[in-house]
Amino acid sequence: MPSARDVLTPDALTMLQTIAQHGSFAAAAREMGVVPSALSYRVRQMEEALDVLLFNRASRQAKLTAAGQELLSEGMRLLTDMDSIAHRVKRVATGWESQFTVVYDTIIDPSVVMDLSQAFYAANPPTRLRLRHETLSGTVYSLTSGQADLAIGVPMNATNVVGLRLAELGPVMPFVFAVAPQHPLASAPQPLTDELIQAHRAVAVADSIPQGNGVTIGLLAGQDVFTVPSMGAKLDAQLRGLGAGFLPEPLARPYLDTGALVECQVLRPQRIGQMGYAWREVAQSKGQPAGDRALQWWLTQLQKPRTRLALLGQASTHKQATSV
């Protein structure tokens, strides 16, 4: 007896669809150019292999049973999936990656990343796009460990790994030391000394690297620390008065302007940082497409000054970031 895998072929599923559409074995046989007995034999083989009835024998018409309807419904979905896979394979062979992962630091504006993703899909690539966010060393680790293909928001001094390419994302980004208006440091004599700052809780973003100690920035020895997972969470915590710390000036500026945050002058040197984006070099076999068309699409967008500024929150509008 044939098994279910033997009888559930694309041709058999197409045959079921034809019989169901015409309502009779005879009409379906005429369209398919075979005798009705051949269709009846194939249907019986399917029923024996599945141990179910696919057509109601009590009806003069070829009417599907509930089991037959379920098989046809799932079968049509499988046929559609097979057509999609064949289409994807053909397009991937032209140089598109089957999957492309973008990792971005939480200092990057996520809405701009989503704008770029929308524009990417508008180009109708065969590539499955994945987004993930990390903090500090986690972005580079995702790239070097093979978990991502492009990292946005990498500190320019963060990597000298062989096989990685690094480009500037934008100009030097200033940071401001900011607290909520109700925080004790907001009314303390300025500039603030390290001793005074050390007596109050700091809010710090955790390095998302899964191994090692990661990077610690701007903390004082012995200082109480409230650790949060992202730059957005750090901003939220400082707005609530849960602690103090440095924030990217573009991120803090709207809240400084409205008085929701207060900038404090400090004795320590001003903190600045320059962000970049990094990617792995793609090896190309002789006579074969490079297989990096998704990467090249994203790199093309990142060459646009407005896109880079928008990602850093330094553009007045994000709409220009998606003009591709």
Steps between C-alpha positions, in 0.01 A plus 500: 500500500641843412575735789355847551824652372474292185152623412508861625677642197447839335333323206262315731405819684438677169283205393289533816453869435389434141247234606360726774470797264314302230283301739550174311772253413391494136528875449835511679626208289405680180694810604803298605491278189464169683223244548276534812609159629860625524390783730286266708794263543733779615242635746452148646877472543505828691207392718664167583833663584333761724229262630227759438226567245573805288176506297143426609400185310130550586482810282467491122742790490868486594456674835788518743460367852618713792830309493529553126432871536769529767749314281422722203524817708836403652618363167434829323696679771790260449490551123507875552796461735681285245447763233630766738806294586578444134464872438726585795766251391511652153533852642757403763709354218524853359697617803245581770562358848234258621506675841654828610532609863549861608609563859484853637604657826226635722647847448369479140152635425290182451234680295758582233615138491135405446467764225798345323355152545176617340694642205698176472184293473360746246787391273343150508815301578492122559692557824357439846590799715574469872554786744658478842632759742799481729697743715867601501722196427197288416471651153853401398465159665184428296697577186816306581305198628305476174166594655470818291606622158498874569551688827381861539614707795846355553750722687766602250775384736327172580646260250807413300386146421636355177228458239280783628445828322416813701365837384399817682132543567518869579689780671619484859199473731506709820353365823342707774480424871130529577261442788132552568409842649408334832835321527733640773780560249276737301531764776851413616789749451656465157720382349435169671801325648558126472461473876153654486396289200631183665261550791199460269372206299611473137291354220704281267423298188609137529745370243315220320809296414424147626850429631770705668455814704392725216546875502430737789481872418470801726466319837692589815650247738260407779205680340153348529387393153158436349567285192251504212493314167487787251563868443124557485462342844786715632324814378175385661674430831666841509175674411347328804781622724629148565859602438744719312731453206614599156253490212555559126429867442258439207301256714489732802444829313116490474475435876756767584303750294177423684658485845433129548876462539761740636853507362772515765854623450763259629872532573595186311581533127203516266401157375484458125467202272509421132285223364545294187362202318681177425458195281684184408684484170326264259708234327416456132557180308628528146215506250235525775298803611630664817182412687494830686229705331311554825820620666571735209145639523548588867848641443361722224243642741766559765704705255227765507584777752136555595452132574806488723395813690146369542629174645687704762195713570668807351267562205190715522301244306537133424312498174810566290662190647275277295541661157664215312 
